[in-house]
Amino acid sequence: MSRTGGLYIAMTAAALALGGATVQAQQVGTASAVNPAATANLKTIVIGQSIAHKEHIQTKASGSVQLLFLDKTSMTIGPNSDLTIDEYVYDPKANTGKLAATLGKGALRFVGGQISHNGDAEIKTASALIGIRGGVMMTDGKGGIYSGYGTMTVTSGGRSVALGAGEFTQTQAGAPPTPPDLPPPGFVQQQIAVFQSASGQTGGVRAGAASAKNIATAAQRATGSSNGMVTGSGAPPTPAPPPIVEQLSAISSAFTQSIQISNQAEAVQQIAQDQLPDHSPPDNHNPLPTDNNTPPPNARPSVTLRGYAGGLYIVTGNQTSVTGTSEITLDAANNRVQGNLDIYAFDSRNPFTQLAGTFHALFEFGSKGSSGPANSAYVDYNNFYANTPNNSVVNGVPVNGVMVSANGAATSQIVNGAIPNLTPCQCEYTRWGFWSVESTSAHPNNTAQTPREVLVGTWVAGRPVGSIGDVPTIGQATYTGHVIANVNDGSFVAGGFSNTVDFAARTGAVSVTNLDNTNYSGNVNFNTDPRNFGGTIAGNNNNRSMTLQGSFFQGPSSPVGEMGGRVGISGDNNYLGSGIFAATKR
């Protein structure tokens, strides 16, 4: 068997079997997946074996083991590793306890259960002490520590650093941890590979028990998407993709780590529940309310949001502006997300009109309903992501991609500091985020593979206004938020957004400030359908102009309380850009 996710398939079967098991007095967990050369107190571990308090677990070069604890914490111990469970206390009625373990050497992945949600889980390594709260942690045995989700504190050399989702620190004995940063290139993917079953290993199930289809599904869930886009143009080699593409891949992998264990549904629901006020349990079936009662900020509504997308198609050092529409379905009952982006290339001289003969692609991310692979995670209304489904083909070309919300913890490092002048809209209902799709396609005139073509951009989506009659015919309102766009080199630029709307005149006075050293201002007009508006505003630098198309969206206290849309930017020296805006009524 090829190097696949067999370990996780075995774990799924074992975890399901645990549902009706009787817990023995000293048992703290179960070996839910095992590859050979793994021992507990010098005895070879087998799948389904009970793991006791003070257990000492060792693996050899070909060994690995996954432990599922009573509180649904999961630990995966890599090859050539040594781990001791120092303390484990758990009260299932109160969902409280304490977990402490020492990793003497080797690699470990930790996916937090009930105990870590209360912040009382810690792992001691040769160089650091790691306190974990509701998180997913990976360490490589060489002092590298990565936070895939949640928060954690890493202490060494008498100093501590706090890690958020997607952050990394390097430690060494006697020295303080390095400041939080993105993980080294390829770190997440390399660690995922360490924890997967090797060739010929099955994680403890009988040979052949996992079908090729199931193995491929597990492998996709375990590895996220880091390769491959969109239309086989047969272009010459492309330069390295912009850093945001690698960051999005890391975010996808981080989310995937938090859901790939067999108790995915319970874990995700518990994370959401932990974040809700006690008096406001999540509503898993009804859409957002239409009255003036704002739902809890981290509730998990089942709702479909609609809006816009923008970005660039990057290949061979050349860029083409792309735009389109977005539809994001959040399925709380099944903990799933489905995103649909209808994307096409447009002429910068006539924004939002498709260029004749250029590409038009329909990208689907994730899924909804209860059938088939999820390829997504819906933690709460701020934190969600979706990958393209397994074996996706668009316009005849295999693709991989990810779309992720920018409102939550996973993208905080990108949003807070990586993009200059970005002060995100404080929208209640409207959501926005990032997306990227890529592919490796064969040149039509030879058999060589050309490097990656990349699409990267942003999306915005909100609750559509119910009817034309919901748009006021008198009065004024000012909406504030942000614009974010990709420009020529594939990087993101951002600026402040303001639109003072005169509902009687059916116009809006728009200003965009300090977007790539340019300020824009001008008027937009309502369309025949007043729920939508558009226009072109002028910049004060290099003959730049910005064309906008947008829509009013519902807010918590007004049927037109928020807005979102797309922007196309052009200027001297072939300057071009494409992106989105989001704003809320002040």
Secondary structure as UniProt FT lines:
FT   HELIX           6..18
FT   TURN            19..20
FT   TURN            25..26
FT   STRAND          27..35
FT   STRAND          38..40
FT   TURN            41..42
FT   STRAND          43..44
FT   TURN            47..48
FT   STRAND          50..52
FT   TURN            53..54
FT   STRAND          56..59
FT   TURN            61..62
FT   STRAND          64..69
FT   TURN            70..71
FT   STRAND          74..77
FT   STRAND          82..91
FT   TURN            92..95
FT   STRAND          96..105
FT   STRAND          108..111
FT   HELIX           114..117
FT   TURN            118..119
FT   STRAND          121..124
FT   STRAND          129..139
FT   STRAND          144..156
FT   TURN            157..158
FT   STRAND          159..163
FT   TURN            165..166
FT   STRAND          167..170
FT   TURN            173..174
FT   TURN            185..186
FT   HELIX           187..195
FT   TURN            199..200
FT   TURN            203..204
FT   TURN            207..208
FT   HELIX           212..223
FT   HELIX           243..259
FT   TURN            262..263
FT   HELIX           264..275
FT   TURN            278..279
FT   TURN            297..298
FT   STRAND          303..315
FT   TURN            316..317
FT   STRAND          318..331
FT   TURN            332..335
FT   STRAND          336..347
FT   TURN            348..349
FT   STRAND          350..354
FT   TURN            356..357
FT   STRAND          360..366
FT   STRAND          376..378
FT   STRAND          384..387
FT   TURN            390..391
FT   STRAND          393..394
FT   TURN            395..396
FT   STRAND          397..398
FT   STRAND          400..405
FT   TURN            410..411
FT   HELIX           412..413
FT   HELIX           414..418
FT   TURN            420..421
FT   STRAND          431..439
FT   TURN            444..445
FT   STRAND          453..462
FT   HELIX           468..470
FT   STRAND          476..487
FT   TURN            488..489
FT   STRAND          492..502
FT   TURN            503..506
FT   STRAND          507..513
FT   STRAND          520..526
FT   TURN            530..531
FT   STRAND          532..539
FT   TURN            542..543
FT   STRAND          545..553
FT   TURN            559..560
FT   STRAND          562..571
FT   TURN            572..574
FT   STRAND          575..585
//
